[in-house]
Amino acid sequence: MTSTKFISEVRQTLTRCLLQHYIGSALKTGRSIHRSHIRINIAKESKETVSDALNLSSFPLDRIRNFSIIAHVDHGKSTLADRILEVTGAIKKDTDNKQVLDKLQVEQERGITVKAQTASVVYQYNDQKYLLNLVDTPGHVDFTYEVSRSLAACQGAILLVDANQGVQAQTVANFYLAFMNELAIIPVLNKIDLKNANPTVVKEQLMNLFEIDPDEVLLVSAKLGTGVNEVIEAVIKNVPSPEKKCNKDAPVRVFLFDSWFDAYKGAVCLILVVDGTLKKGDHITSSHTGKSYEVRDLGILTPLETSVPQLFTGQVGYFTANIRAANEAQVGDTFHRKGAKCEPLKGLKPAKPMVFGGVYPMDQKELPALKAAIERLCLNDGSVSVSIESSSALGQGWRLGFLGLLHMDVFTQRLEQEHGAQVITTTPSVPYKVKVKGSKVIRHYGGEEVIITNPSWWPETFNIIETSEPFVMSTIITPDTYLGAIIGLCQGRRGVQHSIRNLDHCRIIMQYKLPLNEIVVDFYDTLKSLSSGYATFDYEDMGYEPSHLVKLDILLNNHAVPELSTIVHISQARIMGKRICETLMETLPRQLFQIAIQAATGGEILARCNIKAARKDVLAKCYGGDISRKMKLLKRQAEGKKRMKMYGNIEVPRETFINILKR
């Protein structure tokens, strides 16, 4: 054996050992495995497929298909994506292939997709090879923005419906999202292998709701792999190629529809090449910032990152250009060749935050690290809005805007898992609109109408003309058995019935107009509990409507604590005030004087609790004697407590604020 060959074999062996050690230690410690940490060649099993994919010039526009999979939660999107990757040879067939594209630790723990993932695969049909760019999207209502920006890079969508559960709330929302984007829709029924599957009834639901011909609906079992080839062939036949929207002869223009942060490369930009050809080493300019960059790396996801020398018109891939700032890689941006005139592509509609919450570090020393972590996650999730705020109790932090409560949960969990940040999250709130009067007040707020996301910014009552709160149109699909309980829940949350009708012989679809503040915390959990888990829920924004809102102040011995204030509807003020007072009574430490805890709106006290004084036994040394001596000691103690109450300052411990403010 020659020395060169021996050295090569030793290097390969060491690489395999180090890789096995890294993956093994990561699995033991529960650490997530990031794609940038693994720098090895593609597995031997997929070498032929990858080599074909690397020759991207062999795929003209009419043999490219960009499509996504959309569905309700737990209808099998990720499982179908796994089978498509197996059938096309992108990954080796294995029983361990479960949620291959769900790479985040939070996705694997919760069993849901929270981040849209892309994979480019090759499929041979009628003796021709087609390049298929697949996008696996989330199914929960809180991640609709992920779906919408993924659909912006596609020409078709697979509408996946569970043959056992039927059409559900998010199925309806996703269908109309794809329909409004003018995408070709391929209806597919999944889980036909289950004994309770009823494809005939579900086809009837699709016909009643979307006017989809039952003969056009495909039947598959993503778990067993049944019917997957037929789905791929339907994509090739029914999804149009991108040639109508792309021009290979025009100067290069690329559309940025996703991005994430890599510690070594900076921002990794996921793009659709709309016009021209993008090559490694090209100098490109952002239409949003006007800054220019050199393309350092170029590639496609197979689903691993695979470098290629160039990307052609209509193809989906990624590039890196040493972009380090989050605001330089904004989703919806257009990149073009440096120095060339370019009309920016139609950008994405900006996300509208529906839920706001404060995020603070456990220790103020961790503030710079938390700031960097939030910036990097916001690069990966452009739907989060960020503004700086400070609290005398919790220190400096940020008020973040999210699309929903699950979105907020997932974001804070990713901060902890991916960046090791320990944070305090305050109770979620929604934005309110207030119309104010008075020249000084209008100058202070910068206009007659102001959006309030923090209770401490609420104007004084005498300066308010009108208050409004956001409303949503909710869609609830439920078995008719639970109809009465769900109607009671909606009416108890100030809901107004909009419509109600039968979906089939045993399921009902209803629409209620609800205040966003009433559903943001525990509405979904209560709905699932009342319906034994069968009801599904989705909502869309309806804008602001006038409502009688008040600021609920919490007073400790007649002194307001701004951090405990909240905005509530007048009908809920007494209930909410009583709950906060009772919580404070249990958590505040006792003092040497009595503490009065009160909830008030304006000058009206709505609820009160008292914390009794911790009393010293001043009669301990009196053994008998005249009663006047004891009365004198007790009177002196009472006078001292009265003076202490006048001048004493109630220090509210940080732990008490955490217990009150955190969810």
CORPEWO-V381668 format. One record per residue. RES is the residue in one small letter. SS is DSSP state (hx for helix, st for strand, lp for the rest). BURIAL is b if it has 9 or more other C-alpha atoms within 8 Angstrom, else e. Layout:
<<RES:SS:BURIAL> <RES:SS:BURIAL>>
//
This chain:
<<m:lp:e> <t:lp:e> <s:hx:e> <t:hx:e> <k:hx:e> <f:hx:b> <i:hx:e> <s:hx:e> <e:hx:e> <v:hx:e> <r:hx:e> <q:hx:e> <t:hx:e> <l:hx:e> <t:hx:e> <r:hx:e> <c:hx:e> <l:hx:e> <l:hx:b> <q:hx:e> <h:hx:e> <y:hx:e> <i:hx:b> <g:hx:e> <s:hx:e> <a:hx:b> <l:hx:b> <k:hx:e> <t:hx:e> <g:lp:e> <r:lp:e> <s:lp:b> <i:lp:e> <h:lp:e> <r:hx:e> <s:hx:e> <h:hx:e> <i:lp:e> <r:lp:e> <i:lp:e> <n:lp:e> <i:lp:e> <a:lp:e> <k:hx:e> <e:hx:e> <s:hx:b> <k:hx:b> <e:hx:e> <t:hx:b> <v:hx:b> <s:hx:e> <d:hx:b> <a:hx:b> <l:hx:e> <n:lp:e> <l:hx:b> <s:hx:e> <s:hx:e> <f:lp:b> <p:lp:e> <l:hx:b> <d:hx:e> <r:hx:b> <i:st:b> <r:st:b> <n:st:b> <f:st:b> <s:st:b> <i:st:b> <i:st:b> <a:st:b> <h:lp:b> <v:lp:b> <d:lp:e> <h:lp:b> <g:lp:b> <k:hx:b> <s:hx:b> <t:hx:b> <l:hx:b> <a:hx:b> <d:hx:b> <r:hx:b> <i:hx:b> <l:hx:b> <e:hx:b> <v:hx:b> <t:lp:b> <g:lp:b> <a:lp:b> <i:lp:b> <k:lp:e> <k:lp:e> <d:lp:e> <t:lp:e> <d:lp:e> <n:lp:e> <k:lp:e> <q:lp:b> <v:lp:e> <l:lp:b> <d:lp:b> <k:lp:e> <l:lp:e> <q:hx:e> <v:hx:b> <e:hx:b> <q:hx:b> <e:hx:e> <r:hx:e> <g:lp:e> <i:lp:b> <t:lp:b> <v:lp:b> <k:lp:b> <a:lp:b> <q:st:b> <t:st:b> <a:st:b> <s:st:b> <v:st:b> <v:st:b> <y:st:b> <q:st:e> <y:st:e> <n:lp:e> <d:lp:e> <q:st:e> <k:st:b> <y:st:b> <l:st:b> <l:st:b> <n:st:b> <l:st:b> <v:st:b> <d:st:b> <t:lp:b> <p:lp:b> <g:lp:b> <h:lp:b> <v:hx:b> <d:hx:b> <f:hx:b> <t:hx:b> <y:hx:b> <e:hx:b> <v:hx:b> <s:hx:b> <r:hx:b> <s:hx:b> <l:hx:b> <a:lp:b> <a:lp:b> <c:lp:b> <q:lp:b> <g:st:b> <a:st:b> <i:st:b> <l:st:b> <l:st:b> <v:st:b> <d:st:b> <a:lp:b> <n:lp:b> <q:lp:e> <g:lp:b> <v:lp:b> <q:lp:b> <a:hx:b> <q:hx:b> <t:hx:b> <v:hx:b> <a:hx:b> <n:hx:b> <f:hx:b> <y:hx:e> <l:hx:b> <a:hx:b> <f:hx:b> <m:hx:e> <n:lp:e> <e:lp:e> <l:lp:b> <a:st:b> <i:st:b> <i:st:b> <p:st:b> <v:st:b> <l:st:b> <n:st:b> <k:lp:b> <i:lp:b> <d:lp:e> <l:lp:e> <k:lp:e> <n:lp:e> <a:lp:b> <n:lp:b> <p:hx:b> <t:hx:e> <v:hx:b> <v:hx:b> <k:hx:b> <e:hx:b> <q:hx:b> <l:hx:b> <m:hx:b> <n:hx:e> <l:hx:e> <f:hx:e> <e:lp:e> <i:lp:b> <d:lp:e> <p:hx:b> <d:hx:e> <e:hx:e> <v:lp:b> <l:st:b> <l:st:b> <v:lp:b> <s:st:b> <a:lp:b> <k:lp:b> <l:lp:e> <g:lp:b> <t:st:e> <g:lp:b> <v:hx:b> <n:hx:e> <e:hx:e> <v:hx:b> <i:hx:b> <e:hx:b> <a:hx:b> <v:hx:b> <i:hx:b> <k:hx:e> <n:hx:e> <v:lp:b> <p:lp:b> <s:lp:b> <p:hx:b> <e:hx:b> <k:hx:e> <k:lp:e> <c:lp:b> <n:st:b> <k:lp:b> <d:lp:e> <a:lp:e> <p:lp:b> <v:lp:b> <r:st:b> <v:st:b> <f:st:b> <l:st:b> <f:st:b> <d:st:b> <s:st:b> <w:st:b> <f:st:b> <d:st:b> <a:lp:e> <y:lp:e> <k:lp:b> <g:st:b> <a:st:b> <v:st:b> <c:st:b> <l:st:b> <i:st:b> <l:st:b> <v:st:b> <v:st:b> <d:st:b> <g:lp:b> <t:lp:b> <l:st:b> <k:st:b> <k:lp:b> <g:lp:e> <d:lp:b> <h:st:b> <i:st:b> <t:st:b> <s:st:b> <s:lp:b> <h:lp:e> <t:lp:e> <g:lp:e> <k:lp:e> <s:st:b> <y:st:b> <e:st:b> <v:lp:b> <r:lp:b> <d:st:b> <l:st:b> <g:st:b> <i:st:b> <l:st:b> <t:lp:b> <p:lp:b> <l:lp:e> <e:st:b> <t:st:e> <s:st:e> <v:lp:b> <p:lp:e> <q:st:b> <l:st:b> <f:lp:b> <t:lp:b> <g:lp:b> <q:lp:b> <v:st:b> <g:st:b> <y:st:b> <f:st:b> <t:st:b> <a:lp:b> <n:lp:b> <i:lp:b> <r:lp:e> <a:lp:e> <a:hx:b> <n:hx:e> <e:hx:e> <a:lp:b> <q:lp:b> <v:lp:b> <g:lp:b> <d:lp:b> <t:st:b> <f:st:b> <h:st:b> <r:st:b> <k:lp:e> <g:lp:e> <a:lp:e> <k:lp:e> <c:lp:e> <e:lp:e> <p:lp:e> <l:lp:e> <k:lp:e> <g:lp:e> <l:lp:e> <k:lp:e> <p:lp:e> <a:lp:b> <k:lp:e> <p:lp:b> <m:lp:b> <v:st:b> <f:st:b> <g:st:b> <g:st:b> <v:st:b> <y:st:b> <p:st:b> <m:lp:e> <d:lp:e> <q:hx:e> <k:hx:e> <e:hx:b> <l:hx:b> <p:hx:e> <a:hx:e> <l:hx:b> <k:hx:e> <a:hx:e> <a:hx:b> <i:hx:b> <e:hx:b> <r:hx:b> <l:hx:b> <c:hx:b> <l:hx:b> <n:hx:b> <d:lp:e> <g:lp:b> <s:lp:b> <v:lp:b> <s:st:b> <v:st:e> <s:st:e> <i:st:e> <e:st:e> <s:st:b> <s:st:b> <s:lp:e> <a:lp:e> <l:lp:b> <g:st:b> <q:st:b> <g:st:b> <w:st:b> <r:st:b> <l:st:b> <g:st:b> <f:st:b> <l:lp:b> <g:lp:b> <l:hx:b> <l:hx:e> <h:hx:b> <m:hx:b> <d:hx:e> <v:hx:b> <f:hx:b> <t:hx:b> <q:hx:b> <r:hx:b> <l:hx:b> <e:hx:b> <q:hx:b> <e:hx:e> <h:hx:e> <g:lp:e> <a:lp:b> <q:lp:e> <v:st:b> <i:st:b> <t:st:b> <t:st:b> <t:lp:b> <p:lp:b> <s:st:b> <v:lp:b> <p:lp:b> <y:st:b> <k:st:b> <v:st:b> <k:st:b> <v:st:b> <k:lp:b> <g:lp:e> <s:hx:e> <k:hx:e> <v:hx:b> <i:hx:b> <r:hx:e> <h:hx:e> <y:hx:e> <g:lp:e> <g:lp:e> <e:lp:b> <e:st:e> <v:st:b> <i:st:e> <i:st:b> <t:lp:b> <n:lp:e> <p:hx:b> <s:hx:e> <w:hx:e> <w:lp:e> <p:lp:e> <e:lp:e> <t:hx:e> <f:hx:e> <n:hx:b> <i:st:b> <i:st:e> <e:st:e> <t:st:b> <s:st:b> <e:st:b> <p:st:b> <f:st:b> <v:st:b> <m:st:b> <s:st:b> <t:st:b> <i:st:b> <i:st:b> <t:st:b> <p:st:b> <d:hx:e> <t:hx:e> <y:hx:b> <l:hx:b> <g:hx:e> <a:hx:e> <i:hx:b> <i:hx:e> <g:hx:e> <l:hx:b> <c:hx:b> <q:hx:b> <g:hx:e> <r:lp:b> <r:lp:b> <g:lp:b> <v:st:b> <q:st:b> <h:st:e> <s:st:e> <i:st:b> <r:st:e> <n:st:b> <l:lp:b> <d:lp:b> <h:lp:e> <c:lp:e> <r:st:b> <i:st:b> <i:st:b> <m:st:b> <q:st:b> <y:st:b> <k:st:b> <l:st:b> <p:st:b> <l:hx:b> <n:hx:b> <e:hx:b> <i:hx:b> <v:lp:b> <v:lp:b> <d:lp:e> <f:hx:b> <y:hx:b> <d:hx:e> <t:hx:e> <l:hx:b> <k:hx:b> <s:hx:e> <l:hx:b> <s:lp:b> <s:lp:e> <g:lp:e> <y:lp:e> <a:lp:b> <t:st:b> <f:st:b> <d:st:b> <y:st:b> <e:st:e> <d:st:e> <m:st:e> <g:st:e> <y:st:b> <e:st:e> <p:st:e> <s:lp:e> <h:lp:e> <l:st:b> <v:st:b> <k:st:b> <l:st:b> <d:st:b> <i:st:b> <l:st:b> <l:st:b> <n:lp:e> <n:lp:e> <h:st:e> <a:st:e> <v:lp:b> <p:hx:e> <e:hx:b> <l:hx:b> <s:lp:b> <t:st:e> <i:st:b> <v:st:b> <h:st:b> <i:hx:e> <s:hx:e> <q:hx:e> <a:hx:b> <r:hx:b> <i:hx:e> <m:hx:e> <g:hx:b> <k:hx:b> <r:hx:e> <i:hx:b> <c:hx:b> <e:hx:b> <t:hx:b> <l:hx:b> <m:hx:b> <e:hx:e> <t:hx:e> <l:lp:b> <p:lp:e> <r:lp:b> <q:lp:e> <l:lp:e> <f:lp:b> <q:lp:b> <i:st:b> <a:st:b> <i:st:b> <q:st:b> <a:st:b> <a:st:b> <t:st:b> <g:lp:e> <g:lp:e> <e:st:e> <i:st:b> <l:st:b> <a:st:b> <r:st:b> <c:st:b> <n:st:b> <i:st:b> <k:lp:e> <a:lp:b> <a:lp:e> <r:lp:e> <k:lp:e> <d:lp:e> <v:lp:e> <l:lp:e> <a:lp:e> <k:lp:e> <c:lp:e> <y:lp:e> <g:lp:e> <g:lp:e> <d:lp:e> <i:hx:e> <s:hx:e> <r:hx:e> <k:hx:b> <m:hx:e> <k:hx:e> <l:hx:b> <l:hx:b> <k:hx:e> <r:hx:e> <q:hx:b> <a:hx:e> <e:hx:e> <g:hx:e> <k:hx:b> <k:hx:b> <r:hx:e> <m:hx:b> <k:hx:b> <m:hx:e> <y:hx:e> <g:lp:e> <n:lp:e> <i:lp:e> <e:lp:e> <v:lp:e> <p:lp:e> <r:hx:e> <e:hx:e> <t:hx:b> <f:hx:b> <i:hx:b> <n:hx:e> <i:hx:b> <l:hx:b> <k:st:b> <r:lp:e>>
//
